[in-house]
């Protein structure tokens, strides 16, 4: 990959075996200010280093060697969730359904209108931006949660499961006033201004915070 690429802006990746169409797509995207990396096959794509700022993937469904659908499956297996826009001159309903069920953003049939592709890319890049923001927020929450003591993590688990302070005190064998102190520390360290906000944080953390409850 080109190390000179600006790391602040997303890169649109294009995997298309038709050199002419690959050039047309690249020129179209660059004309609206987007950065582009192109590949002629799934093998070429898999052999390259995926840029950290990859924003979406435009993928031909029929490629020499591994197909676009195969590449989609490979990425999911590696837990790479880049938004994909499929393009094909031979797409059929089963292919479209399979691609969309696996998370594709759109499926465009050749010849497609340039504006349709640009619209699909806009949607895909927006999805990727939101995913990155969610991952950043979750990373911050995890750091805050890990800053809690084991007891505070346990108390947070009970609090966000709906138990009252008196019930929690009975569960963990502490005085109710001690539970209140731990609860206050949890709110402060997690940066939660309200109980409802703490519950939303717990939902975002998922199994991580539930493991802290020792039944």
C-alpha positions as CSV (number, residue, x, y, z in Angstrom):
1,X,0.0,0.0,0.0
2,X,1.1,3.6,-0.6
3,X,2.7,4.8,2.7
4,X,2.3,8.4,1.6
5,X,-1.5,8.2,1.9
6,X,-3.1,10.7,4.3
7,X,-4.1,8.7,7.3
8,X,-6.8,11.1,8.2
9,X,-9.1,10.3,5.3
10,X,-10.6,7.0,4.3
11,X,-9.4,4.9,1.3
12,X,-11.9,3.3,-1.1
13,X,-10.6,-0.1,-2.1
14,X,-11.6,-1.5,-5.6
15,X,-11.2,-5.1,-6.6
16,X,-12.1,-5.5,-10.3
17,X,-10.4,-7.7,-12.9
18,X,-11.5,-5.5,-15.9
19,X,-8.6,-3.0,-16.2
20,X,-10.8,-0.5,-18.2
21,X,-13.6,-0.5,-15.6
22,X,-11.1,-0.4,-12.8
23,X,-9.7,2.7,-14.3
24,X,-13.1,4.3,-14.8
25,X,-14.1,3.6,-11.2
26,X,-10.8,4.9,-9.9
27,X,-11.1,8.1,-11.9
28,X,-14.7,8.7,-10.9
29,X,-13.9,8.4,-7.2
30,X,-10.8,10.6,-7.4
31,X,-12.8,13.2,-9.3
32,X,-14.9,13.7,-6.1
33,X,-11.8,13.9,-3.9
34,X,-11.7,10.3,-2.7
35,X,-8.5,8.3,-2.3
36,X,-8.4,4.9,-4.1
37,X,-6.4,1.7,-4.1
38,X,-7.1,-0.8,-6.8
39,X,-6.6,-4.6,-7.2
40,X,-7.1,-7.0,-10.2
41,X,-8.0,-10.0,-8.1
42,X,-8.9,-11.3,-4.7
43,X,-5.4,-12.8,-4.4
44,X,-3.8,-9.4,-5.1
45,X,-6.0,-7.9,-2.4
46,X,-5.3,-10.6,0.2
47,X,-1.6,-10.3,-0.5
48,X,-1.6,-6.6,0.3
49,X,-1.6,-4.9,3.7
50,X,-5.1,-3.4,4.3
51,X,-4.7,0.3,5.2
52,X,-5.9,1.2,8.7
53,X,-8.0,3.9,7.1
54,X,-9.8,1.7,4.5
55,X,-13.3,3.1,4.4
56,X,-15.1,0.7,2.0
57,X,-14.6,-1.9,-0.6
58,X,-16.0,-2.0,-4.2
59,X,-15.9,-5.6,-5.2
60,X,-16.7,-7.4,-8.4
61,X,-18.6,-10.6,-7.6
62,X,-16.9,-12.6,-10.4
63,X,-13.1,-12.6,-10.3
64,X,-10.4,-14.9,-11.5
65,X,-9.6,-17.4,-8.8
66,X,-11.5,-16.6,-5.6
67,X,-14.8,-14.8,-6.3
68,X,-16.0,-11.7,-4.6
69,X,-18.3,-13.7,-2.4
70,X,-15.4,-15.9,-1.4
71,X,-13.4,-12.7,-0.5
72,X,-16.3,-11.4,1.5
73,X,-16.3,-14.6,3.5
74,X,-12.5,-14.5,4.0
75,X,-12.8,-11.0,5.4
76,X,-15.6,-11.9,7.8
77,X,-13.6,-14.9,8.9
78,X,-10.7,-12.6,9.8
79,X,-13.2,-10.3,11.7
80,X,-12.7,-7.5,9.1
81,X,-16.0,-5.7,8.8
82,X,-15.3,-3.2,6.0
83,X,-18.5,-2.1,4.2
84,X,-18.7,-3.8,0.8
85,X,-20.4,-2.7,-2.4
86,X,-20.7,-5.5,-4.9
87,X,-20.7,-4.9,-8.7
88,X,-21.5,-7.5,-11.3
89,X,-22.6,-8.0,-14.9
90,X,-24.0,-11.4,-14.1
91,X,-25.6,-11.0,-10.8
92,X,-28.7,-13.1,-10.0
93,X,-31.1,-13.1,-7.1
94,X,-29.4,-15.8,-5.0
95,X,-26.1,-14.1,-5.4
96,X,-27.6,-10.8,-4.3
97,X,-29.3,-12.3,-1.3
98,X,-26.2,-14.1,-0.2
99,X,-24.1,-10.9,-0.5
100,X,-26.6,-8.8,1.4
101,X,-27.2,-11.4,4.1
102,X,-23.4,-11.4,4.7
103,X,-23.5,-7.6,5.3
104,X,-23.0,-6.0,1.8
105,X,-24.1,-2.4,1.6
106,X,-25.3,-2.5,-2.0
107,X,-25.3,-4.7,-5.1
108,X,-25.0,-2.8,-8.4
109,X,-25.5,-4.5,-11.8
110,X,-23.2,-3.4,-14.7
111,X,-23.6,-1.1,-16.4
112,X,-24.4,1.1,-13.4
113,X,-24.9,4.8,-13.3
114,X,-21.9,6.7,-11.9
115,X,-24.2,8.5,-9.5
116,X,-25.5,5.2,-8.1
117,X,-22.0,4.1,-7.3
118,X,-21.1,7.4,-5.7
119,X,-24.3,7.3,-3.6
120,X,-23.5,3.7,-2.5
121,X,-19.9,4.8,-1.6
122,X,-21.3,7.7,0.4
123,X,-23.5,5.4,2.4
124,X,-20.7,2.9,2.9
125,X,-18.2,5.5,4.1
126,X,-20.8,6.9,6.6
127,X,-21.3,3.4,8.0
128,X,-17.6,2.9,8.4
129,X,-17.3,6.3,10.2
130,X,-20.0,5.4,12.6
131,X,-18.4,1.9,13.2
132,X,-15.1,3.6,14.0
133,X,-16.7,6.0,16.4
134,X,-18.5,3.1,18.1
135,X,-15.3,1.2,18.4
136,X,-13.5,4.2,19.9
137,X,-16.3,4.8,22.4
138,X,-16.3,1.1,23.4
139,X,-12.5,1.2,23.8
140,X,-12.9,4.2,26.2
141,X,-15.6,2.4,28.2
142,X,-13.5,-0.7,28.5
143,X,-10.5,1.4,29.8
144,X,-12.8,3.0,32.4
145,X,-14.3,-0.3,33.4
146,X,-10.8,-1.9,33.8
147,X,-9.9,1.1,36.1
148,X,-12.5,-0.1,38.5
149,X,-11.5,-2.4,41.4
150,X,-12.8,-6.0,41.3
151,X,-15.3,-5.1,43.9
152,X,-16.5,-2.0,42.0
153,X,-16.9,-4.1,38.9
154,X,-19.0,-6.5,40.8
155,X,-21.1,-3.8,42.3
156,X,-21.6,-2.2,38.8
157,X,-22.8,-5.6,37.6
158,X,-25.4,-5.9,40.4
159,X,-26.5,-2.2,40.1
160,X,-27.1,-2.3,36.4
161,X,-29.0,-5.6,36.7
162,X,-31.6,-3.7,38.7
163,X,-30.8,-4.6,42.3
164,X,-31.3,-2.1,45.1
165,X,-28.4,-1.2,47.4
166,X,-29.9,-3.3,50.2
167,X,-30.2,-6.3,48.0
168,X,-26.6,-5.9,46.7
169,X,-25.4,-5.6,50.3
170,X,-27.0,-8.9,51.1
171,X,-25.6,-10.6,47.9
172,X,-22.0,-9.5,48.5
173,X,-22.0,-9.5,52.3
174,X,-21.2,-5.8,52.8
175,X,-22.9,-3.0,54.8
176,X,-25.4,-1.0,52.7
177,X,-23.3,2.2,53.3
178,X,-20.3,0.5,51.8
179,X,-22.3,-0.5,48.7
180,X,-23.3,3.1,48.3
181,X,-19.7,4.3,48.5
182,X,-18.7,1.7,45.8
183,X,-21.6,2.7,43.7
184,X,-20.6,6.4,43.9
185,X,-17.1,5.4,42.9
186,X,-18.4,3.4,39.9
187,X,-20.4,6.4,38.7
188,X,-17.5,8.7,39.0
189,X,-14.9,6.5,37.4
190,X,-17.2,5.4,34.5
191,X,-18.1,9.1,33.9
192,X,-21.8,8.3,34.2
193,X,-24.0,11.3,35.1
194,X,-27.2,9.3,35.6
195,X,-28.1,5.7,36.5
196,X,-29.7,5.4,33.0
197,X,-26.4,6.3,31.4
198,X,-24.6,3.7,33.5
199,X,-27.0,1.1,32.3
200,X,-26.4,2.0,28.7
201,X,-22.6,1.7,29.3
202,X,-23.2,-1.7,30.8
203,X,-25.1,-2.8,27.7
204,X,-22.3,-1.6,25.5
205,X,-19.8,-3.5,27.5
206,X,-21.9,-6.7,27.2
207,X,-20.4,-9.9,28.7
208,X,-17.4,-8.0,30.0
209,X,-19.3,-6.4,32.9
210,X,-21.6,-9.4,33.5
211,X,-18.6,-11.6,34.3
212,X,-17.8,-9.5,37.3
213,X,-21.0,-10.7,39.1
214,X,-20.1,-13.6,41.4
215,X,-23.4,-15.4,42.1
